[in-house]
Amino acid sequence: MDNSSEDSSQQQQTESSVKDDQRVYFVPYRWWKEAQDSAPSDGKSATLYTVAPAPSYGAMKLINNIFSPDIAFNLRREEESLSQSQENGEVGVSGRDYALVPGDMWLQALKWHSNSKVAAKNGKSFSATDEDIADVYPLQLRLSVSRETSSLGVRISKKDNTVECFRRAYRIFSVDTEPSRIWDLSGQTALFFSNENNNMIKDSQKQSEQDLLLELQVYGLSDSVKNKAKKDEMSVPYLNGSSLLMNGSGGGITSNLTRSSSSSFSGGSCEAGTLGLTGLQNLGNTCFMNSALQCLAHTPKLVDYFLGDYKREINHDNPLGMKGEIASGFGDLLKKLWAPGASPVAPRTFKVKLSHFAPQFSGFNQHDSQEVLAFLLDGLHEDLNRVKDKPYVEAKDGDDRPDEEIADEYWNYHLARNDSIIVDVCQGQYRSTLVCPVCKKVSITFDPFMYLSLPLPSTSMRSMTLTVIKSGSDLQISTFTITVPKDGKLEDLIRALSTACSLESDETLLVAEIYNNRIIRYLEEPADSLSLIRDGDRLVAYRLHKGTEGAPLVMFTHQQIDEHYIYGKLTSNWKAFGIPLAAHGRVLKGSDVCSLYLQLLVPFLVQNRAQTNEHNFDRSSTQVCTETEPDDKRVNGFPVSIAEENAAEHLDMEFHFYLSDDKAIAKGAEIVMNEPLQSTDIPGRLNVLVNWSPKMVEKYNTSLFSSLPEVFKSGFFGKRPQDSVSLYKCLEAFLKEEPLGPEDMWFCPGCKEHRQATKKLDLWRLPEILVIHLKRFSDSRFIKNKLETYVDFPTHDLDLSSYMAYKDGKSSYRYMLYAISNHYGSMGGGHYTAFVHQGADRWYDFDDSHVSPISKDKIKTSAAYVLFYRRVEET
């Protein structure tokens, strides 16, 4: 290949690299040189330029200053090479030597400076100017080829830049004071000195006075005071991370860029110029994803890995993977989050890839941050699995071999099929022991885990308020507050409520939930968990007599006319009111139903108020005690005299009765007084809908049976005491021996039968990064519930040594917290955020695109959902 074709090929490669990475960073040369001196040289060539004034003379210079107050100067190319300047020891001496570097070199230099602890201790810390290192900001330059073949014309215009950026540029390129030199290691300026066939030069020459626009990312040269003012004007503090190298070595994750001893990042405000403090925009209910991503994006080792050459390990052919799309998408996103000067990132591309491979996360519904985290860890592992051909591995029976030998064997089997950065950093191993309750057969297996899902054991009782209604001639409506185990069952509630209301031996309780004055469900399964009952529910317990098999339970739901205006037009409809009433009765025809209902309403008759007062009504109980002789005959539990009197009085009143469904929503056939009742689909229970006329509403005091309290009324003065439990207690609940559920029966190899074996888990091997999921959400047949338990978790010294079933004598079992995924609100919605540790005692709150500091004493809340710990090596 001749020299011309070789030059052409190199030029094409240079142009291609420019297209791939358009970000060029303008930095102090001495800062870049310090990083290069400590690392192997990559042999990249550099071009030296001297900054010289633009050629304007006499009156022309004055006219240019008045009518075109732009910054204009020339870059004159020097023949001196980089190596020659370094030999002379003159590079960076003046403090006005600068460098143009591509993005990859810039990130590597930042990484070195942020981890340069030894250099800081020896007083070699970098100081670009006398001011603080501030944020990266863009600067637009217009370049043109001068008539001199070795010179470039540069113009910085106010039209292309903000006032603040233009002011900073004026300070940097003030050529009237001290001469400046610029070393170009990016290769961008070389395009302007290529031969005349270069397309870029051709295009610029065709267009008269048409300059080429070059955007620089300026670092280390901004005014800290002005930068703070700029940050305050923005009102939303979007930030740019703290440390690129997060390998977990040493005492903590370093977050200070190496700098002069007089300057440091303040934990009291969100200082610009830090790395990794970049927010993620909420695309519509994507806070769950943002929270998980921020925690992963600040995970030691993963940051170093994805900021490096991770793509060479992508396994595009793994059938269990995502063709490398998840890994590449996450890597690209992480680089944006750790890029200097980055504003909040919109993770649209990543969201599209996530939804493609995990359709459950498509759309804009709220999801679980732990679920998306589990998918990402598994997806990243499979995309980066170094094993191309997975061997078939069959686990051998442990027989009577030592557990250590069996555990290592299982782990080696696992590594033979799974080898990735995720396995290296995030996977551990636990021992699972199953014991057959019949033949006592013991089965031991060793399984890998990516995270630990810990239950939240209850440590307190729960107060619940219910309304008890006793039917019959002595109808009572009373309110009782009882205390039951928080993790108890319905039978615990029935037992406590029976004691509270002095339930007789011939009585029973039927508990129902009321919503919008209708019964929406009956609570009849003694084994149902009380977690199915929320604080805002309203419960009624009907106190009924036993031994009434021949008399069905009649449930009465009341309705009245509700009139309101819609668009100026008066409309009316039937609306339920009051508490549904219930009673057993032998009802064969319509008049029986009417008679039973009227007897239930006797205490609420307006004309009986005086009688009500005489019979000791009080605020906590509505009661009528009708004195009767012991030998009085009764109808449906009422004295026959009262039944006949009221039935005769009210049969012609304006009540209308209808058969209905179990929830009293559908109106069925009307019940006619002297006709037999139609059969219903609900055995032993008759649901009746009663329509009240306005005249009847006036005859009864309905307010007496309309008040129904919540199970627990939360408020300023009625706040429930917060349940608290330590993280160690959660771990003990996870590791304790317990029987398998009926749906998880184990096939015993000894009995050759499915048995309800006991299971015991033990920690055997812990990963470098330990992810702990707190199981706050419970999902049952009827309802989803969230536990607001406050978990007291260690932040600096999580010591798991006493929970290890095996210790190898080499590994540390102490951990330090570095990130938290939080969930605020209820099960159906709520909001996710993340807290992230940035070195020393500095923590930051990542709330979508908003990033702000948070004090260390505020990171432990009942919203903590997923905890991220990193191992701390023993000193």
C-alpha positions in Angstrom: 0.0 0.0 0.0 1.5 3.4 -1.0 1.8 6.4 1.3 -1.1 8.3 -0.2 -3.6 5.4 0.2 -2.3 4.8 3.7 -2.8 8.5 4.6 -6.3 8.3 3.1 -7.1 5.2 5.1 -5.9 6.9 8.3 -7.8 10.0 7.6 -11.0 7.9 7.1 -10.4 6.2 10.4 -9.9 9.6 12.1 -13.2 10.9 10.6 -15.0 7.8 11.7 -13.8 8.2 15.3 -14.9 11.8 15.3 -18.4 10.8 14.2 -18.5 8.1 16.9 -17.5 10.5 19.7 -18.2 14.2 19.2 -17.3 15.3 22.7 -14.0 17.0 22.9 -12.8 18.2 26.3 -10.7 21.4 26.9 -8.7 20.9 30.1 -5.5 22.2 31.8 -2.6 20.3 30.3 -0.8 19.8 33.6 -4.0 18.1 35.0 -4.0 15.6 32.1 -0.2 15.1 32.2 -0.3 14.1 35.9 -2.6 11.3 35.1 -0.6 10.2 32.0 2.7 10.2 33.9 1.3 7.5 36.2 -0.1 5.3 33.5 1.3 3.5 30.5 1.4 5.8 27.5 -0.8 4.8 24.6 1.4 6.5 22.1 -1.2 9.0 20.9 0.3 11.8 19.0 -0.5 15.5 19.8 -0.4 18.7 17.8 0.9 21.9 19.5 -0.7 25.3 18.9 0.3 28.7 20.1 -2.6 31.1 20.8 -1.9 34.4 18.9 -4.0 37.6 18.4 -6.1 37.8 15.3 -4.4 40.0 12.6 -6.3 43.3 13.0 -4.4 46.5 12.7 -4.9 50.2 13.4 -8.4 51.5 12.8 -9.7 48.1 11.7 -9.0 46.7 15.2 -11.0 49.5 16.8 -13.9 49.0 14.4 -13.9 45.2 15.1 -13.9 45.8 18.8 -16.9 48.1 18.5 -19.1 46.3 16.0 -18.0 42.7 16.5 -17.1 42.3 20.2 -16.4 38.5 19.7 -13.3 36.8 20.9 -11.0 36.2 17.9 -7.5 34.7 17.8 -5.4 32.4 15.8 -4.0 28.9 16.6 -0.5 28.7 15.0 0.7 25.1 14.6 4.2 24.5 16.0 6.6 21.9 14.7 7.7 20.9 18.2 6.4 17.5 19.1 4.9 16.4 22.4 7.9 14.2 23.3 10.3 17.1 22.7 8.4 19.4 24.9 8.3 16.8 27.6 12.0 16.3 27.4 12.5 20.0 27.8 10.3 19.9 30.9 8.3 22.9 29.7 4.8 21.4 29.3 2.3 22.9 31.7 4.8 25.1 33.4 3.1 28.4 32.7 -0.3 27.4 33.9 -1.8 28.5 30.6 -1.1 25.3 28.7 -4.2 23.4 27.8 -5.2 20.2 26.1 -7.9 19.0 23.8 -8.7 15.3 24.7 -11.3 12.8 23.5 -14.0 11.5 25.9 -12.2 8.2 26.7 -9.0 9.9 27.7 -10.9 12.4 29.8 -12.7 9.7 31.7 -9.4 7.8 32.4 -7.8 11.0 33.6 -10.7 11.8 35.9 -10.5 8.2 37.3 -6.8 8.6 38.2 -7.3 11.9 39.9 -10.3 10.8 41.9 -8.4 7.8 43.2 -5.1 9.5 43.8 -5.0 9.3 47.6 -1.2 8.8 47.8 -0.6 11.8 45.7 -2.9 13.9 47.9 -1.1 12.9 51.0 2.3 13.8 49.5 1.1 17.3 48.6 1.0 16.6 44.9 -2.7 17.5 44.5 -3.7 19.2 41.3 -4.8 22.8 41.2 -5.8 24.1 37.8 -6.5 27.7 39.0 -6.8 29.4 42.3 -10.5 28.7 42.3 -12.4 25.5 42.9 -12.7 22.9 40.2 -16.2 23.6 38.8 -18.6 22.0 36.4 -18.1 21.1 32.8 -19.7 23.6 30.5 -20.0 23.7 26.7 -18.2 26.3 24.6 -18.9 26.9 20.9 -16.0 27.8 18.7 -16.1 28.7 15.0 -12.9 27.5 13.2 -11.7 28.5 9.7 -8.5 27.7 7.8 -6.3 30.8 7.6 -4.4 31.7 4.4 -1.4 30.4 6.3 -1.4 26.7 5.9 -0.2 26.2 9.5 -2.8 28.4 11.2 -6.4 28.2 12.3 -8.7 31.1 12.8 -10.9 30.9 15.9 -13.9 33.0 16.8 -16.1 32.7 19.9 -19.3 34.6 19.5 -22.0 35.7 22.0 -24.5 34.4 19.5 -23.3 30.9 19.9 -22.8 30.9 23.7 -24.5 32.0 26.9 -23.3 35.2 28.5 -21.7 33.3 31.3 -19.8 30.9 29.0 -18.7 33.8 26.9 -17.4 35.6 30.0 -15.4 32.6 31.0 -14.0 32.1 27.6 -12.8 35.7 27.6 -10.7 35.0 30.8 -9.2 31.9 29.3 -8.2 33.3 25.9 -7.1 36.7 27.0 -3.9 36.7 24.7 -2.9 40.2 25.7 -1.6 39.0 29.1 0.3 35.7 29.0 0.8 33.5 25.9 -1.1 30.2 25.8 -0.4 26.9 24.2 -2.9 24.2 23.3 -2.1 20.5 22.8 -4.6 18.7 20.6 -4.8 15.0 21.4 -8.3 14.6 20.0 -7.4 14.7 16.3 -10.1 17.2 15.6 -7.9 20.0 14.3 -6.0 17.6 12.0 -9.0 17.5 9.8 -8.5 21.2 8.9 -5.0 20.6 7.6 -5.7 17.7 5.3 -5.4 17.9 1.5 -7.8 19.9 -0.6 -9.8 16.8 -1.4 -11.1 16.7 2.2 -14.9 17.1 2.1 -15.1 19.2 5.2 -12.6 21.8 3.7 -14.3 21.7 0.4 -17.7 22.5 2.0 -16.3 25.3 4.0 -14.6 26.8 1.0 -17.7 26.7 -1.2 -19.6 28.7 1.4 -18.0 32.1 1.7 -17.3 33.2 5.2 -18.8 29.9 6.4 -17.0 28.7 9.6 -17.1 25.2 11.0 -18.6 24.9 14.4 -16.7 22.9 17.1 -18.1 22.4 20.6 -15.7 22.0 23.5 -16.5 20.6 26.9 -14.5 22.9 29.3 -13.4 21.5 32.6 -11.5 22.9 35.5 -11.6 26.5 34.4 -15.0 27.8 35.5 -15.7 30.5 38.1 -17.0 28.8 41.2 -19.0 31.8 42.4 -20.7 32.3 39.1 -21.3 28.6 38.9 -23.1 28.6 42.2 -25.3 31.5 41.0 -26.0 29.6 37.8 -27.0 26.6 39.8 -29.4 28.6 41.9 -31.0 30.1 38.8 -31.7 26.6 37.5 -33.7 25.8 40.7 -33.4 22.1 39.9 -30.0 20.9 41.1 -28.9 18.3 38.5 -25.5 17.0 39.4 -22.6 15.2 38.1 -21.2 12.4 40.2 -18.2 12.1 42.5 -15.9 9.2 41.8 -15.2 7.1 38.8 -13.1 4.5 40.5 -15.3 2.6 42.9 -13.4 -0.7 43.4 -14.4 -1.0 47.0 -10.8 -1.1 48.3 -9.8 0.9 51.3 -12.1 2.3 53.9 -14.8 3.8 51.6 -15.8 5.0 48.2 -13.7 8.0 47.5 -15.6 11.0 46.2 -13.1 13.9 46.2 -11.4 14.9 43.0 -7.7 15.5 43.9 -7.3 19.2 44.3 -5.5 21.9 46.3 -5.7 21.6 50.1 -7.7 24.8 50.4 -10.7 23.5 48.4 -13.0 20.6 49.0 -16.5 19.5 48.1 -19.1 20.6 50.6 -21.7 18.1 51.8 -24.0 21.0 52.6 -24.8 21.8 49.0 -24.8 20.0 45.6 -21.4 21.1 44.2 -21.0 21.0 40.5 -18.0 19.3 39.2 -18.6 16.0 41.0 -19.2 12.8 39.1 -22.1 10.4 39.3 -24.7 12.7 40.7 -26.8 12.8 37.5 -30.5 12.4 37.7 -32.8 10.3 35.5 -35.9 11.8 33.9 -39.2 10.2 34.8 -40.8 9.1 31.5 -44.1 8.4 33.1 -44.3 6.1 36.2 -40.7 5.0 35.6 -39.5 6.0 39.1 -39.3 2.3 40.0 -36.8 1.8 37.2 -34.8 5.0 38.0 -34.4 4.0 41.6 -33.0 0.5 40.7 -30.8 2.0 38.0 -29.2 4.6 40.3 -28.4 1.9 42.9 -26.7 -0.2 40.2 -25.0 2.8 38.7 -23.3 3.4 42.0 -22.3 -0.2 42.7 -18.5 -0.7 43.1 -16.8 -2.8 40.5 -19.8 -2.5 38.2 -19.0 1.2 37.6 -15.3 0.4 36.7 -16.4 -2.5 34.6 -19.0 -0.6 32.4 -16.8 2.4 32.1 -14.1 0.2 30.7 -14.1 -2.2 27.7 -17.0 -4.3 28.7 -18.3 -4.9 25.2 -15.6 -7.4 24.5 -17.3 -9.8 27.0 -20.8 -9.5 25.5 -22.2 -12.9 24.7 -24.4 -12.3 21.6 -25.1 -16.0 21.1 -26.4 -16.9 24.6 -29.9 -18.3 24.1 -30.7 -17.2 27.7 -29.5 -13.7 27.1 -30.8 -10.7 25.3 -28.3 -10.6 22.5 -26.2 -8.1 24.4 -28.9 -5.4 24.2 -29.5 -5.1 27.9 -25.7 -5.0 28.7 -25.0 -2.4 26.0 -28.0 -0.4 26.9 -27.1 -0.3 30.6 -23.4 0.4 29.8 -24.3 3.4 27.5 -26.7 4.7 30.2 -24.1 4.4 32.9 -21.5 6.3 30.9 -24.0 9.1 30.4 -24.7 9.2 34.2 -21.0 9.4 34.9 -20.1 11.9 32.1 -18.8 15.2 33.4 -21.2 18.1 32.9 -24.2 15.8 32.2 -27.7 17.1 32.8 -30.5 14.7 33.8 -30.6 11.8 31.4 -33.8 10.6 29.7 -33.5 6.7 29.7 -35.8 6.2 26.7 -33.5 3.9 24.7 -32.9 1.7 27.8 -36.7 1.7 28.6 -37.4 0.5 25.0 -34.9 -2.3 25.3 -36.2 -3.3 28.7 -39.8 -3.4 27.5 -38.8 -5.5 24.5 -37.2 -8.2 26.5 -39.5 -7.9 29.6 -43.0 -7.0 28.3 -44.2 -6.8 31.9 -42.4 -3.5 32.2 -43.8 -2.0 29.0 -46.2 0.9 29.1 -46.4 3.4 31.8 -47.8 1.5 34.8 -46.1 1.5 38.2 -44.0 -1.6 38.9 -41.7 -2.9 41.6 -38.1 -1.7 41.8 -37.0 -5.1 43.2 -38.6 -6.9 40.3 -36.8 -4.8 37.7 -33.6 -5.1 39.7 -33.8 -8.9 39.7 -34.4 -8.9 35.9 -31.5 -6.5 35.3 -29.1 -8.6 37.3 -30.1 -11.8 35.6 -30.2 -10.1 32.2 -26.7 -8.5 32.6 -25.3 -11.8 33.8 -26.6 -13.7 30.7 -25.5 -11.0 28.3 -22.0 -11.0 29.8 -21.7 -14.7 30.5 -18.1 -15.7 29.5 -19.2 -19.3 29.1 -20.1 -19.8 25.4 -21.0 -23.5 25.6 -22.6 -24.5 28.9 -21.6 -28.0 29.9 -24.2 -30.4 31.2 -23.7 -30.8 34.9 -25.6 -33.3 37.1 -25.4 -32.7 40.8 -24.2 -35.7 42.8 -25.7 -37.0 46.0 -23.9 -35.8 49.0 -23.9 -39.1 50.7 -21.9 -38.8 53.9 -19.3 -36.4 52.5 -18.4 -33.2 54.4 -20.5 -30.2 53.6 -17.5 -28.2 52.6 -16.7 -30.6 49.9 -20.3 -30.7 48.6 -20.6 -26.9 48.7 -17.4 -26.4 46.7 -18.6 -29.0 44.2 -21.9 -27.3 43.7 -20.2 -23.9 43.4 -17.8 -25.2 40.8 -20.7 -26.7 38.9 -22.4 -23.3 39.0 -19.2 -21.5 37.7 -18.8 -24.0 34.9 -22.1 -22.7 33.4 -22.1 -19.1 34.8 -19.2 -16.8 34.7 -19.7 -13.0 34.5 -19.0 -9.8 36.4 -22.4 -10.3 38.1 -21.3 -13.7 39.4 -18.0 -12.3 40.4 -19.5 -9.4 42.4 -23.1 -10.2 43.3 -23.7 -13.9 43.8 -23.4 -15.9 47.0 -24.4 -19.4 48.1 -26.6 -20.8 50.8 -27.3 -24.2 52.2 -30.8 -25.7 52.1 -31.7 -28.5 54.4 -34.9 -30.5 54.1 -36.0 -33.1 56.6 -38.9 -35.5 56.0 -41.3 -35.6 59.0 -42.0 -39.3 58.6 -38.7 -41.1 57.7 -36.4 -38.3 58.8 -34.6 -38.4 55.5 -32.3 -35.4 55.2 -31.5 -33.7 51.9 -28.9 -31.0 51.6 -28.3 -28.8 48.6 -26.2 -25.7 48.0 -27.8 -23.0 45.8 -26.6 -19.7 44.5 -28.4 -16.5 45.2 -28.3 -13.0 43.7 -30.0 -11.2 46.6 -31.7 -12.1 49.9 -35.4 -11.5 50.3 -36.0 -11.1 54.0 -39.5 -11.3 55.7 -40.5 -8.5 58.1 -41.5 -10.3 61.4 -44.2 -8.5 63.4 -43.2 -7.3 66.8 -46.4 -5.6 68.0 -50.1 -5.9 68.2 -52.7 -4.2 66.1 -55.7 -2.2 67.3 -58.9 -2.7 65.3 -62.3 -1.0 65.7 -65.5 -2.9 64.7 -69.2 -2.2 65.0 -71.3 -5.0 66.6 -75.0 -5.2 65.8 -77.2 -7.4 68.0 -80.6 -8.1 66.4 -83.9 -8.9 68.0 -86.2 -7.0 70.3 -83.2 -5.6 72.2 -81.4 -4.4 69.1 -78.0 -2.9 69.9 -75.4 -1.0 67.8 -72.1 -0.9 69.7 -68.5 0.0 68.9 -65.6 -2.1 70.2 -61.9 -1.6 69.9 -59.8 -4.8 70.3 -56.1 -5.7 70.1 -55.0 -8.6 68.0 -51.6 -9.9 66.7 -50.5 -7.9 63.7 -49.8 -11.2 61.8 -52.8 -12.9 63.3 -55.8 -14.6 61.6 -59.5 -14.0 61.6 -60.1 -16.5 64.4 -57.9 -14.2 66.6 -60.2 -11.3 65.8 -63.4 -13.3 66.5 -62.0 -14.5 69.8 -61.0 -11.0 71.0 -64.3 -9.5 69.8 -66.3 -12.2 71.5 -64.7 -11.4 74.8 -65.1 -7.7 74.3 -68.9 -7.9 73.6 -69.6 -10.7 76.1 -70.8 -13.1 73.5 -73.2 -15.7 74.9 -72.6 -19.4 74.3 -75.6 -19.7 72.0 -74.5 -16.8 69.9 -72.1 -16.4 67.0 -70.5 -13.5 65.0 -70.7 -12.9 61.3 -68.2 -10.3 60.1 -68.7 -8.3 57.0 -67.0 -5.4 55.2 -69.2 -2.4 54.4 -68.4 -0.1 51.5 -70.7 2.7 50.3 -73.4 1.3 52.7 -73.4 -2.1 51.1 -71.8 -5.4 52.1 -69.0 -6.2 49.7 -67.6 -9.3 51.4 -68.1 -11.6 54.3 -65.1 -12.7 56.4 -65.9 -16.3 57.2 -62.5 -18.2 56.9 -60.9 -18.5 60.3 -57.5 -19.0 58.8 -57.6 -15.8 56.7 -54.8 -13.4 57.5 -55.7 -10.1 59.2 -53.4 -8.4 56.7 -56.4 -8.7 54.4 -58.1 -6.0 56.5 -56.8 -2.5 55.9 -57.0 0.4 58.3 -59.5 2.3 56.1 -61.9 -0.6 55.9 -65.3 -0.5 57.8 -66.3 -3.8 59.5 -69.6 -4.9 61.0 -70.0 -8.0 63.2 -73.6 -9.3 63.3 -74.4 -11.0 66.6 -76.7 -13.8 65.7 -78.3 -16.7 67.5 -77.2 -20.3 66.9 -79.6 -23.1 66.0 -81.6 -21.2 63.4 -81.1 -23.6 60.6 -84.8 -23.5 59.6 -84.8 -19.7 59.4 -82.6 -18.1 56.7 -80.5 -15.0 57.5 -82.2 -12.0 55.9 -79.8 -9.1 55.0 -81.6 -5.8 54.5 -79.9 -2.9 52.5 -81.6 0.5 52.6 -82.0 2.9 49.7 -83.5 6.3 49.4 -84.0 8.9 46.6 -80.9 11.0 46.0 -81.7 14.2 44.0 -79.0 16.4 42.5 -78.5 18.8 39.6 -76.5 17.8 36.5 -75.9 20.7 34.0 -78.8 22.5 35.6 -81.2 19.6 35.3 -82.6 18.0 38.4 -82.0 14.2 38.4 -82.7 11.5 40.9 -81.5 8.0 41.6 -81.6 5.4 44.3 -78.7 5.5 46.7 -77.8 3.2 49.6 -77.6 4.6 53.1 -77.1 3.4 56.6 -75.7 0.1 57.9 -77.2 -3.0 56.4 -79.2 -4.9 59.1 -79.6 -8.6 59.5 -81.8 -11.1 61.4 -82.8 -14.7 61.2 -86.5 -15.2 60.4 -89.0 -17.7 59.1 -90.1 -15.8 56.0 -92.5 -17.5 53.7 -94.2 -14.6 52.0 -93.7 -10.9 51.5 -95.5 -9.8 54.7 -93.1 -11.9 56.7 -90.2 -10.0 55.2 -91.9 -6.7 55.9 -92.7 -7.6 59.5 -89.2 -8.7 60.2 -87.8 -5.4 58.8 -90.2 -3.2 60.7 -89.3 -4.9 64.0 -85.6 -4.1 63.3 -86.6 -0.4 62.8 -88.6 0.0 66.0 -85.7 1.6 67.9 -85.4 4.3 65.2 -89.0 5.5 65.1 -89.1 9.2 65.6 -92.2 9.0 67.8 -90.3 6.5 70.0 -87.6 9.0 70.9 -89.0 9.6 74.3 -89.3 5.9 74.9 -85.7 5.6 73.7 -84.5 8.0 76.3 -86.4 6.2 79.0 -84.6 3.0 78.0 -81.1 4.3 78.4 -79.9 5.1 75.0 -76.3 6.3 75.2 -73.7 7.6 72.7 -71.9 4.3 72.4 -75.0 2.1 72.1 -78.3 2.2 70.4 -80.7 -0.1 72.4 -84.4 -0.7 73.0 -85.3 -2.9 75.9 -89.0 -3.7 75.6 -90.3 -5.1 78.8 -92.3 -8.2 78.2 -93.7 -10.9 80.4 -91.6 -14.1 80.6 -94.4 -16.1 78.9 -94.8 -13.7 76.0 -95.0 -15.4 72.7 -92.5 -14.2 70.1 -92.5 -13.8 66.3 -89.0 -13.9 64.7 -87.5 -13.1 68.0 -89.9 -10.2 68.8 -92.9 -10.1 71.2 -96.0 -11.1 69.2 -97.9 -8.0 70.4 -95.2 -5.6 69.0 -94.9 -7.6 65.8 -98.6 -7.6 65.1 -99.0 -3.9 66.1 -96.2 -2.6 64.0 -97.0 -4.9 61.1 -100.6 -3.7 61.0 -99.5 -0.1 61.4 -96.8 -0.1 58.6 -97.9 -2.6 56.1 -99.5 0.1 54.0 -96.5 2.4 54.4 -94.3 3.3 51.5 -91.6 0.6 51.8 -90.9 -1.4 48.7 -88.9 -4.7 49.0 -86.9 -6.4 46.2 -84.9 -9.5 46.0 -81.2 -8.7 45.4 -77.8 -10.3 44.9 -75.1 -10.9 47.6 -73.8 -7.3 47.3 -77.2 -5.7 47.0 -76.4 -4.1 43.7 -78.8 -5.8 41.3 -82.5 -5.2 41.9 -84.5 -8.4 41.3 -88.2 -9.1 41.5 -90.4 -7.0 43.8 -91.6 -8.8 46.9 -95.4 -8.8 47.1 -96.9 -8.8 50.6 -99.3 -11.7 50.3 -97.4 -13.8 47.8 -94.9 -16.6 48.5 -91.2 -15.6 48.2 -89.3 -16.7 45.1 -86.3 -19.0 45.7 -82.8 -17.4 45.8 -79.5 -18.8 44.6 -77.9 -18.2 48.0 -78.8 -21.1 50.4 -79.5 -20.0 54.0 -79.3 -16.3 53.1 -81.9 -13.9 51.7 -80.7 -10.5 50.4 -83.4 -7.8 50.3 -83.2 -4.3 48.9 -85.5 -1.9 50.6 -86.5 1.4 48.9 -87.6 4.1 51.3 -90.0 6.9 50.3 -89.3 10.4 51.5 -92.2 10.0 53.9 -90.6 7.0 55.6 -87.2 8.8 55.9 -89.0 11.4 58.0 -90.6 8.8 60.3 -87.2 7.3 61.3 -84.0 8.7 62.8 -81.7 7.0 60.3 -78.6 8.8 61.7 -78.7 6.3 64.6 -77.7 3.5 62.2 -75.6 5.4 59.8 -72.3 6.0 61.6 -69.7 3.4 60.9 -66.0 4.0 62.0 -62.9 2.8 60.2 -60.9 -0.1 61.5 -58.2 2.4 62.5 -58.6 6.1 62.0 -55.2 7.6 61.1 -54.7 11.3 61.7 -52.6 13.8 63.5 -53.6 12.6 66.9 -54.5 9.1 66.0 -51.3 8.0 64.3 -50.6 4.3 64.8 -47.4 3.6 66.7 -44.7 2.6 64.1 -43.7 -1.1 64.2 -40.0 -1.5 64.4 -37.7 -4.4 63.8 -33.9 -4.8 63.4 -32.4 -6.1 60.2 -30.8 -8.9 62.1 -34.3 -10.1 63.3 -35.4 -10.1 59.6 -32.4 -12.3 58.8 -33.1 -14.7 61.7 -36.7 -15.0 60.4 -35.3 -15.9 57.0 -33.0 -18.5 58.3 -35.3 -20.1 60.9 -36.5 -23.7 60.3 -40.2 -23.8 59.2 -42.5 -26.4 57.5 -43.2 -26.1 53.8 -46.6 -25.0 52.8 -49.3 -27.4 51.5 -48.6 -26.1 48.0 -44.8 -26.7 48.3 -44.8 -30.4 49.2 -41.4 -32.1 48.9 -41.1 -35.5 47.2 -39.2 -37.6 49.8 -36.7 -40.0 48.1 -37.0 -42.3 51.2 -40.8 -42.5 51.5 -41.4 -42.1 47.8 -44.2 -39.7 48.8 -44.8 -36.0 48.8 -44.2 -34.8 52.3 -44.7 -31.5 54.2 -41.0 -31.4 55.1 -39.2 -28.8 57.3 -36.8 -26.4 55.6 -33.8 -24.6 57.0 -31.6 -22.1 55.2 -28.0 -21.2 56.1 -25.6 -18.6 54.7 -22.6 -20.4 53.3 -20.8 -18.0 50.9 -21.4 -14.2 50.7 -20.8 -12.0 47.7 -18.8 -8.8 47.5 -22.0 -6.8 46.9 -24.9 -8.0 49.1 -28.3 -6.9 48.0 -31.1 -7.3 50.7 -34.7 -7.1 49.7 -37.2 -6.3 52.5 -40.5 -8.1 51.7 -42.9 -5.2 52.3 -45.5 -6.3 49.9 -47.9 -9.2 50.5 -50.2 -10.6 47.9 -53.2 -12.7 48.8 -56.4 -14.0 47.2 -58.3 -10.8 47.9 -55.9 -7.9 48.4 -52.4 -6.6 48.1 -50.9 -5.0 51.2 -47.8 -3.1 52.2 -46.0 -3.4 55.5 -44.8 0.0 56.8 -42.5 -1.6 59.4 -39.5 0.5 60.3 -36.4 -1.7 59.8 -33.4 -0.6 61.8 -30.5 -1.5 59.5 -26.7 -0.8 60.1 -25.1 1.7 57.8 -21.4 1.1 58.6 -21.0 -2.3 60.2 -23.3 -5.0 59.1 -21.7 -8.0 60.8 -22.9 -11.4 59.4 -20.1 -13.5 60.9 -22.4 -15.1 63.5 -24.9 -16.1 60.8 -22.5 -18.0 58.7 -22.7 -21.8 58.6 -19.2 -22.0 57.3 -16.2 -19.6 57.5 -13.2 -20.1 55.2 -10.9 -17.9 57.4 -10.2 -15.6 54.4 -13.3 -13.7 53.6 -14.7 -10.7 55.5 -18.3 -10.9 56.7 -18.6 -7.2 57.5 -20.5 -4.9 55.1 -21.1 -1.1 54.6 -24.3 0.4 53.2 -23.9 2.4 50.0 -27.3 2.6 48.4 -31.0 2.3 49.3 -34.1 1.9 47.0 -37.0 3.5 48.8 -40.8 3.2 48.2 -43.2 5.7 49.6 -47.0 5.4 49.6 -49.4 2.5 49.1 -49.3 -0.8 47.3 -51.1 0.3 44.2 -49.1 3.4 43.5 -46.6 5.4 45.5 -43.2 6.7 44.5 -39.6 5.3 44.3 -36.4 7.2 45.1 -32.8 6.2 45.9 -30.3 7.2 48.5 -26.7 6.9 47.5 -23.5 7.2 49.5 -20.8 9.4 48.0 -17.9 9.0 50.4 -17.2 10.1 54.0 -20.6 10.9 55.5 -22.1 12.3 52.3 -25.4 10.9 51.1 -27.5 12.1 48.2 -31.2 11.7 47.4 -31.9 10.7 43.8 -35.6 11.6 43.1 -35.8 11.1 39.4 -34.1 14.1 37.8 -33.7 15.9 41.1 -30.5 15.1 43.1 -29.9 16.8 46.4 -27.8 16.1 49.5 -29.5 14.4 52.5 -28.1 14.1 56.0 -26.9 10.7 57.2 -29.4 10.6 60.0 -32.4 10.8 57.6 -31.6 7.9 55.4 -33.1 5.3 57.7 -36.9 5.4 57.1 -39.8 2.9 56.9 -39.6 3.5 53.1 -36.4 1.5 52.8 -37.1 -1.4 50.4 -33.9 -2.7 48.9 -30.6 -2.3 50.7 -27.2 -2.4 48.9 -24.1 -3.4 50.9 -20.5 -3.7 49.9 -17.9 -5.9 51.7 -15.4 -4.2 54.0 -12.2 -6.1 54.2 -10.8 -6.8 57.6 -7.9 -4.6 58.6 
